[in-house]
Amino acid sequence: GADEIAFYKRGQVFGDPYSRIKVGDRVQRGVTWKSQWGDEDGGHEAKGTVVCVQYVLQVVGTLAKVRWEKTGHTNFYSWGFKDVFDLKKAHAGAQEEF
């Protein structure tokens, strides 16, 4: 029935490599960061933590809610939603503190 179709579509989203972002992932602004958001993240190299992930089945995309460390600001950002990536995963460096 309809539930099987929805589950099948959801399975496709989870199988897509671009959907592989999860709560707890460390991120920073990506190449499509919108100027309207300014420096709400705390600046170019600022890091944040994914606190929620929302899958949008109608367009097979993902929105990630991020809390930024420097500013404490929280907002939803695109992770493949309509082929836009506002975030990128941050790589842990020797200087980074968790």
C-alpha positions in Angstrom: 0.0 0.0 0.0 0.9 3.6 0.4 3.0 2.9 3.5 5.2 0.6 1.5 5.8 3.2 -1.2 6.7 5.8 1.5 9.1 3.3 3.2 10.7 2.5 -0.2 11.3 6.2 -0.9 12.6 6.8 2.6 15.0 3.8 2.0 16.4 5.5 -1.1 17.1 8.7 0.9 19.0 6.8 3.6 20.9 4.9 0.9 22.1 8.1 -0.8 25.7 8.9 0.2 24.8 12.6 0.5 22.3 11.9 3.2 25.0 10.6 5.5 25.0 13.3 8.0 23.8 12.5 11.5 23.1 14.1 14.9 26.5 14.8 16.6 28.4 15.4 13.4 30.7 18.4 13.4 30.2 20.9 10.6 31.1 24.3 9.2 29.8 26.5 6.5 30.0 25.1 3.0 30.4 26.6 -0.5 26.8 27.6 -0.9 26.5 29.4 2.5 23.8 32.1 1.9 24.9 35.7 2.5 21.5 36.3 4.2 22.8 34.2 7.1 25.8 36.5 7.5 28.1 35.4 10.4 25.4 33.7 12.5 27.8 30.7 12.6 30.5 32.8 14.2 32.7 33.2 11.1 34.2 31.4 8.2 36.0 28.6 10.1 33.6 28.4 13.0 32.3 24.9 13.9 28.9 23.7 14.9 27.2 20.5 15.9 24.2 18.8 14.1 21.4 18.6 16.6 18.6 17.4 14.4 18.3 15.9 10.9 15.1 16.2 8.8 14.6 14.3 5.6 12.4 15.9 2.9 11.0 13.1 0.8 9.3 15.2 -1.8 12.6 16.5 -3.1 14.9 13.8 -1.7 16.9 16.2 0.4 18.1 16.7 3.9 18.0 19.6 6.3 20.4 19.7 9.2 19.7 21.8 12.3 23.0 23.1 13.6 24.0 24.8 16.9 27.0 27.0 16.4 29.6 27.1 19.2 30.8 30.7 19.0 27.3 32.3 18.8 25.0 29.7 20.3 22.7 30.3 17.3 20.6 27.4 15.9 19.1 27.1 12.5 18.3 24.6 9.7 20.7 24.4 6.7 20.6 22.4 3.5 22.5 19.2 3.2 21.6 18.3 -0.4 18.1 19.8 -0.3 17.4 20.9 -3.9 21.1 20.0 -4.6 22.4 22.8 -2.2 25.0 22.1 0.4 25.2 24.9 2.9 27.4 22.8 5.3 30.4 20.7 5.0 31.8 18.2 7.6 34.5 19.7 9.8 37.6 17.7 10.1 39.0 17.4 13.6 42.3 19.1 13.9 44.9 19.0 16.7 43.8 22.5 17.9 40.1 21.7 18.0 38.4 21.4 21.4 35.2 19.5 21.8 
